[in-house]
Amino acid sequence: MQIRPHDAHRHIGALPSYGFYGGPPITPDTTAKATVEEFLASLDAEGVERCLVLPNYGVPDPDVAFGLNHLALDAAQRDERVSCGLWVSPKASDAARNDGALALVGEHGVRALKTSFLLGGAPDDPDCAEQLDRIFTTAAAHDLTVHLHTSPGAASDVDRIGRLVEQYGDATRIHLVHLGGGMSGHLKLIGHRLFDWIDAGKQVYTDTSWAIGFAPRWLVQEIERRGVGHDRVLFATDTPWGDFAGEFHRLADAAGDGELAHQFFRGTFEQLYG
C-alpha cells in the first residue's frame, strides 16, 4: 500500500520504572520517546504524515501523566503534523490536576482529551461522576474528542464504557481505543454495539490498535454488510505500547487498497483531529 498514514494514537514521554503486579521495578515501554525531537524523528522513520500525540501513562502516580501534558502540547505546537490530546482523570482526587489540564484546552494544537480507568475509578463510580461530566462537557464545548481506553473486564470493559457513550455520545465525539479491547471487546463492539450506537446517532469512533488478528477483517466485512461505519474507524499504533509495522500491516491487509483503506488511514483522522 502506497499511503502515508495518519496515526490517531501514539504517546510521548518515558515512564519511570515501576513494580507492576508486585514484581520488581521494570521499564516495559522500551521505544518510548522522551523528547519532542525523538518523537518527531520517529514519525519520519515510520512514514507517518500526521498524528495525535498523547501523554504516556501507566504507572499509578497521577503526576506522571499530568506532567507530560506540556510535552505533548509542545510537540503539537512545534510541528503542524502533530495534534495533541491532554491527559485528564476521572477521579475526584485529581480535580485540581484536571483544573490545570483543562485550562489548556484553548491552546493551538489541542484536539482531544484523553482519559482511562486503568489508574483507578470507573464509569459508574459516583466518586467519578463530577470529573467525568467535566471532561465530556468540556470536550463538547470546545469541539474536542474524548479519547477513551478500553480493555477486557473491570472498569474499562465495553459494557461499562458503554454507559458513557449512551450518556454523552449525542453531544461529544468519543474515540474508543483498541476496538473495544481484546476478544470480548471485539465481539461486543463489532457484533452489534458499534453499529447500534451509530444507528442511534452517537458520535462514536474506534481504532484497531491491539486488535486480535481476526478482528479488523471481520470489522470490514460488517461495515460492508451493514453499509455504515466506514467513517468511524481509525488507524492507530499506540506506540510505545504497540508497534507501527504490526498495526499497519494488520489493518492494511483487512482494508485493501481502495477508498475504505483511505478512510481508515487518513480520512477519519482528518475529520476528528484536523
N, C-alpha and C positions, 0 to 999 in steps of 0.2 A: 504494500500500500504506500503510495507516494503522497503522504499527507503529513503536515506539521501539526501535531495535536495541541489542543488546549487542555491543560491538566487542572481539574476542578478541586484538587485536594492534595496539597503537599504541605509539609511542616518545615519550620525554621527554628533553629536553636538546639543546642546539645543539652540533654538532661544530666543531672548528677547521678552517680551510681546509687543503686538502692537495692535493699534486700527483699525482693519480691517473694511473696508466699512463704516468708520465714527463712529463706535461704540467705546465702552470703551476698554482699553488695555486688551487683553486676551492672554492665553498661550494654544493653542489647541493641540500642539504636546506633549501630556501627557506621551508618552512612549519614548520620545527622550533620547538618551544615550549621556551624556556629556563627558564621558571619554572613553579611549580605553578599560580599564578594564571592564566597564559596557557593552560596545559594545560586547566584546568577550564573556562575560558571557551570553548575550542574544543569541548568536549563539549556545552555549552549551545547553541552556534551550530549544531551539526550534528544536534542532537536525539538524541544518544547517551545512553541511560539508564544503562548500566553499561559498564565496560571493564576490560581487562587492560593495564596500562602496563608498558613495558619500557625499560631504559636505551637510548638511541640508541647506535649503534655503526657502524663502517665504516672509520675511519682506523686504520692499523696501529700504534697506540700503546695497549697494554693498559690503561694508567692512565686513559684517557679513558672507556671503557665502565664499568670498575670504579668510577671516580669518580662515575658517575651513579647508582649503586645507591641511595644515600641520598636522591637527588631523587625517584626512583620510589617509594621507601618512604614518603617524606614525603607524596607525592600520595595514596597509599593510606590513610595514617593521618589525613589531613585531611578526606577525603570518602568516605563509605560507598559511593558509586557505583563507587569505584575499588579494584581489586585489583592486585597488582604481581607481576612476575617479577624475580628477581635475576640479573644477568649473572654467568656463570661460564665458565671457559675449559677446553678440553680439553688444553691444552698443559702439559707438565711444568714449563716455565719460569714458569708462572703459579700454581704450587702455593700459594705464600704468599698471593697475592692471593685465591685461592679460599678459603683459611682465613678471611679476613676476610668474604667474601661469605656463606659457608655458616654463619658464626656468627650470621647474621641470620634464618635460616630460621624460627625460632620467633616472630618479630615479627608483630604483628597486621597483617593485610592481605596477607601473602606467600602466594601460591598457586601459584607456578611457579618453575622455574629455566630460564634462557634460555642456550643455547649455540649456537655456529656454528663452522664451519671456514673461514669467509671470511677470518679473520685468521691462519690457519695451522693445522697439524695435519690429521689425517684419522681416520676411524673405524677404519681398520685399521693405523694407525701405532703401533708398540709404545711410542713415546715418550708417546702419549696414553692408554694403557690404564689407568694408575692413576687419573688425574684423571677420565676418563670413568666408571670404576667408582664413584668417589666421588659424582659427580653423580647417576647413576641410582639408586644405592642410598640416597643421602640423600633423594632425592625420594620413593622408595617408603616410607622410614621415616617421613617427615613428611607423607604424603598430599598431595604436590605433583605437578604435571605438568611434564615436561620439554618445553620449547618449543624446537624444533629446526629450524634453517634448511634449506631445500632449494633447489637450483638446478641447471641442466643441466651435466653433465660435472664433472670434477675431484672434489674430496673431498666435495662436497655432493650429488652425484648420488644418485638414489634407489637405484641398485644398491648403492652403498657405505653409504648411510644405513640401508638395509635390514638390514645386519648388526646394527645397534644395536636395531632393532625385534625381530629374532629373538632377540637375547641378553637384552634387558631388558624386552620388551613384556609378558611374563606378569605381572610384579610392579609395573611402573611405567607410568603413563599417559604416552603420547608424542604430542605435538601436532606434526605435520609441516606447517610453514607453506608457503604458496604452491602447494598442491595438487600437490606433487612438483616444481615448478619448471620452467616453460617447456614447450614442445611434447613433448620426450622424457619429461619427468617426468609430464605429464598422461597420455600414452599408457601408460606403465608403471603408474602408480598406478590410474587409472580402468579400464584394460584388464584388470587382474586383481590387482595386488599388494594394494591396499587391502582388497578383498573376501576374498582369500586369508588375509590377516592376521586379519581379523575372524572368519572361519570357524575359524581356528586358536586363537582365544581371546585374541589380542593386544589390548592396550588402546591402540589406535592411532586418532588423530583427525587431521583436516586442516582447513585453511581455504582459501578461494578467492581470497585476495589475490594480485595479479599474474597471475591466470588469463587465458589467451588466451580470446577471446570464445566459441569453441565449447564450451569445457571444462565450465563449470557446467551447461549444458543436457544435455550427454552424461552428466555425473555423475548428474543427476536421473533420466535415463532408465535408467541402470544400477542405481540404487538401487531404482527401481520394478520393474525386471525381475527383480532378484535377491532382493528382499524384505528386504535388510539394508543397513545403512549410513546410515539416516535420522538416527540419533543420533550420528554420527561427524563431522559437518560443521559448521563454524562460520563465521559472517560475521566478516570482519576487514578493516581498511583498510591497515594497515602505515604509517599516516601518521608522519612526513612523506615516506616513500618511495612511498606510494600516496596515493590521494585518495578521500575519502568518497563523492562523487557517483558516480564511475565504479564503485567496488566495490559500492556499494549497489544501483544500478540493474541491473548485470550479474547479480547473484545473484537479485534480486527478480524479474527477467524470467524467469529459469530456474525458480525455485521456485514461482511463482504466489502465491496469497494464502490458502492453506489451512493445514493442520496441518504440512505439510513446511516451509513458509516459517517458521512459528512456531518449529519446532525449530531450523532453521538460524540464525535471527536472535536467538533467546533461549534456547530450552530446553537445548541442548547446552552453551552457556556456563554456565548455572546449575549443570549437573552438574559441570563441571570447575572453575569459578572462583568459585563461590559467589554 
